[in-house]
Amino acid sequence: MIDFELSPEEKTTIEAAHKFAEEFMRPISRYYDEHEHEEPEEFIQKSMGLRSQGGVFGLGVAAALRVEEYCWGDAGLMLAMPGPGLGGAAVFASGTREQIERFLKRYGEDKPCWGAMAMTEPHCGSDTAAINTTAVREDNEWVINGEKIFVTAGKRAMEKSNGLTVVWATVDKTAGRAGMKPFVVEAGTPGVKVEKQEKKLGIRASDTVTLVFDNCRIPFDNILGSPEVRKVDKTDTSGFKKAMATFDATRPIIAAMAIGVARAALDFVKETLEKEGVKIRYGLPRQKLTALERDVMEMESQYKAAKMLMLRAVWMMSQFQPNNLESSMAKVKAGLAATRITQKAVEILGPLGYSRKYLVEKWMRDAKINDIFEGTGQINMLVVARRILDFTREQLK
């Protein structure tokens, strides 16, 4: 039986997350949207105090609900908060117990540090099996060469002390997907350069960068999992499937981000309508409702449907159950729902929604990335179709 019941302690951490979002994120949301590459140092220090309230990131139901609250405050600032991020998820999904302990214990310390994951390359986005970045073994080291683009938190992870980035590279191009392996590159490692910092449509408080690896040398035991390549073994999970396992863990969290942004817009619309004396009449037949009432109810239903799918996916993950189908379903639905809800909020509010006086137009910009990163909505729909129909990649592209 699926159980979303929260303990009193978990409820307290979620309430604390909402309070933090309301008091510390909302007031500076517009400033860091307009000052895209300015470091929110004071905010980062304040967010460190959240460790005693359940932490900033995690992979359980309560953690996902905290992410929703933070993104209700500001999605870009949430991504700027110190924590293991996608890099930590990759370590957790692909590393040994020793590696998980070695690389992730730093995130429980008092010093702020970040984690990132570098997979996308200039010539390939969703086709992650086509990566060209290489890792060649030389004695007791790996030498990494290549370029990674659109690395979320990559600047902070590489330039701030104690951070790390999980880089996906091929150790044998002829092996295809089986040759793809994850490597931990720690902050300050020679041979890594932050080449470019993106100017983005939304989530501007977060950094998104290009990383160039030029004869970057890391210790041999910084490879996550086995270095062995089994070209003919289709059950091999050390390469491509480990990457997908990482996404199975993170896609529900991305869905939670989308849901937080969507709820921010929905709450603002309902509060504005209430101030104007407009009441939503629940319980009436659809044909007796106004167009505005139908729009708001549709926004609410989209939000609730996305949240239920997210909760199911993240609960299954917390129970160590396979959730490949469910995580992709949650990601698709939440990305679409957030995009539609925020666009409809701007539409309903008209000039108020379009004006930069309020955050509604910002939420519309912030929402769209959730339908793109961690696997586009179209790619995840293919994943869902393949799992439901039991088709192979070749049968359904």
N, C-alpha and C positions, 0 to 999 in steps of 0.2 A: 504494500500500500504506500502511495506517495504521501508524505507528511511534510507540510511546510510550516508546522508549528515552531515558534521561536521560544527560546528560554527567556526568562526575565532579564538575564544578563545581555543576551543578544538584542532584545528590544531596547535596552538602555543604550547600547552602542549605536543603534540606528537613530534613536532620538538625538544622541550627541552629534551624529553626523549631520542630521538636518539642521541642528542649531549652529554648527560650524559653518555649513553652507549658507545659512541665512545671515549670520553675523559677520563672517569674514570673506566669503566668496562673492556674494551678490554685490556688496558695496564697491568692490574693485573690478567687477566683471567688465564694465565698459572701458575702464582705463587700460587694462591689459589687452583688450581687443584692439584698441587703437594704437597701443605701443607694443607692437607684436613681438619684438625681439628683446624687450627689456626684461631683465631677470627680476622676478617677484621675491626678492630675498626675505623680506619681512614675513610674507605669506608662507614661504617655505619653512621658516623657523617655527611659525605658529602651528603648521601642520604636523611637525614632529611630535607635538604633544598628543596627537591622536593615537600613538602607539599604545598608550594605556587604556584606550577606549575601543580596542578591537583592531587597531591598525588601519592602514589606508587601503591596502589591497588584500586579496585572498581568493579562495576558490569555492567557498561554501555559500549557502543560501543567504545567511546574514551578511556575508561580505558583498554579495551581489546587490543586496538591498542598500548597503552603505554606499556603493558606487552610484546607485540610482539617486540617492540623496545628494551626493557631491555634485553630480551632473545636473541636478535640479538647480544647484548653486551656480556652477559654471564648468562645462565639460573640458575646456582648455586648461583651466587651473587645476582640475582634477588630474589631468595627465602631467602637469608640472609638479605634482606632489611627489616627494621622495618615496621610492619603493621599488620592488623587483620588476614590476611591469611585465612586458612580454618576454623579456630575457629570463626572468625568474620562472615563468610558466614553462619555457623551453627546457630549463635546467630540471625542473620538477618532472616533466614528461619524459625526458631523454636521459637524464643522468643516473649514475649509481647512487646508492645511499651516501657513500663517502663524498661524492661530488655535491650532492644536494646540501649536505652539512657544511662542506667547505665553502661553497659559493654563496649560499643563501643566509648563513648566519650573520653576515655583515649588516643585513637589513633589520636586525634587531638591536643594533648598536645606536648610540646617541648621535653619531655623525650622519648627516643626510647623504644618501647615495641613491643612484638610479640604475635601472636595468633596461636594456633595449634588445630588440631582435632585428637582425639585418638579413633579409631574404630577397626582396625585390631588386631587380637589376634593370639597367636602361633598355635592354632588348627583351625582357620578359617580366610580366607582371603576375597574372594568375597562373601561368604555366611554370610553376616553381621547379618542376623537374628539368627545366631547360637552363638552369643557372650555369654560368661560366666561371665564376670565382673558384680558384683552385687552392687546395691545401696539399702540399708536398712534404713528405717526411724526410728530414735530414737529421740523422742520429737521434737525439732525444728531443727534437723540436719539430714543430709543424711550421712551414713557411706559407703564408697566405698572400695571394695576389688577386686583386679584382676590385670591382666597384659596386657599391650598394646604394640604392636611392630610396627616398621616402622612409627614412629610419626614424620612427617616433621615439623621442627622448634620446636620440643618438648623440647629440652634442653634450648634454649633461652626463650621459653614461660614459662618454669617452674622455671628457675634460674635467669632470669633478672627481675628487679623490674617492677611491674604493668602488667605483661603478664598474659595470661590465656590460658587454654586448655579446649575444649569441649570434655567431656568423655561420650561415649555411654555405658550405662549399663542397665541391666535388673532389674526391681523392682518386677517382678513376672515371674519366669522361665516357669511356667505352662501356661502362657498366650501367649507364642510364640512371634511373632513380636509385638503384641500389648503391651507387657510388656517392650519393649526397649524404653528408655528415654535418652535425652541428659542433661548433668550436667556441669555447669561451675566450674572448679577448678582453682583458682587463684594462681599466683606465690607465693611461700613461704608458702603454705598450708602444715602443718605437715602431714606426712603419705604418701608423694609422693617422690619417688626416681628415679633418672635417672640411670637406671641399666647398659645400654650399649649404646655406640655410634657407629653406623655402619660405616664400610669402604666400599665405594660404587664404582661402575663402572663409574658413571658420577655424574653430579651436586654436586661435592664434596665440594663446598664452603657452601652448605646448611647442616644443621645438621639433622640427622635422628636417632632417639633413641628409646630405650625400656623404658617404664615407668611402674613402679610397684606401685600399690596403696595398702597400708597396713593400714586398719582402718583409712582411710583418711576421715576426717570430714569436711563437708561444710554446710553452712546455708541452711535451707529448701527452701528458695526462689531462690536458685541457680539452681533449676531444670527449664529447658526451657519448657514452656508450662504447660499443666495440668498434675498432678501426677496420675490422674484417669486412671484406666485400664479397657477397655471395651472389654472383651474377645470375645464376640459374634458379635460385631459391626464391619462389614467389611469395613465400611466407616471411621473408626477411623483413624485420621491423626496425632495423637499425638506421635506415636512411629516410626515404620519403615518408614512410608510414609514421615515423617518429615526428616528422614535421606536421603531419595531419593530426596526430595525437595532441600536439601543442595547440593547434587551432580548435580542437574539440574542447579543450579546457578554457580557451580564451574567448571563443565566440559568444558564449552566454554572458560573459562579462561585458563584451561590446554591446550586446543586446540590452544589458542593464543601463549602459551609458545612454543609448538611444532613448530608452524609456524615461530616464531622468529628464532629458531635454524636452521630450514630448509632454511630460507632466508639467514642466515649468510653463510651457505655452498654454496648455489646457487650463491650468489653475488661473493664469492671468486673464484669459478670456472670460472665465466664469466669474471671477472677481469684478472685472470691468462691467460685465452685463448686470451683475447684482447692484453695483453702484448706480447704474442707469435705470434701475427699477425693472429690469427684464428678468422674469422668472422662467425657468425651464419646467414645463409641466410634464412630469413623469407619469406613466400609467395610462395615458390616453392612446387611442388608436392612431396609427401613423398618419392617416388621412386628416386627422383633426389637429395635427401639429403644424406649427409654422415652419418655413424652410430653415430659419435660424435654429429652432429647437431640434429639428432633425439633424442639422449639421453638428451641433454640440453633442447630441447623443451618439452620433456616428464616431466622433472623435473619442468619446469615452469608451465605446465598445472596441475601437481599434487599440486603444491604450491597454485595456484590460486583457484582450486576447493576446497581445504581445507579451504582457507581463506574465500571464499564465504559462506560455510556452517557454519563456526565459526561466521561470522558477522550476519547471519540470526538468529542463536541461541541466541546470546548475545543481539541482537535487540529485539527479542521477550521477553526475560527476562526483558529488560529495560522498556517494555510496559506492564509488568505484565501479559503476555500471557503464557499459559501452553507451555512448551518447552521440555518436557521429551523426545520426539522422536528426535527433532532437536538437543538437547544438546548431545545425545548419537551418532547421526550421525556425528556431528562435531568432537567429541572426537575420534571416530573410524578413520575417514578419516585423521585427522591431525596426529594422532599417526603413522599410516601407511605411510603417505606421508613423514613425517620427517625422519622416519627410512630409507625409500627407497632413499630419496634425499641425505641424508648424506652418506649413503653407496655408492651411485653412485658417489658422489663427490670424495670420497677416491679412488674409482676405476678409474675414469677419470684421476686424478692427479698422480696416481701410487705412486712412492716413495715419491713425495712431499706430497701427501695426507696421507701417512702412517707415515711419519716422525713427530716427536714431535717438529720440528722446527716451524711448522705451527699449527693452531688450528683446522684443518679439522678433524683429528682423534679424537680430544676432542669433537667436535660437534656430531660426530657419536655416541660417548659414552653417551653424554648428551641427545641425541634424544630418545634413547630407553625407558627411564623411562616414557615418555609421552604415550607410548603404554601399560603401566602397571598400574601406580597409578591412583586413582580416578575411579576405575573400569577398568579391563583389556579390551583390544580390543575385546576379545571373548565374555565377559559378555555384553559389550555394543552392540555387534552385535545381541546377543539374545534379548536385550531390543528393538532394532530396529525391529527385526522380529516379536516380540510379538505385538508391536504397529501397525505395518502395517497389520498383519494378524488377529489382534484382538484375539490372543490366550492368555490363562492364563499361569501362571508359570508352572502348572502341565501339560498342553498340549504341551509346548515347553520348554524343558530343554536342 
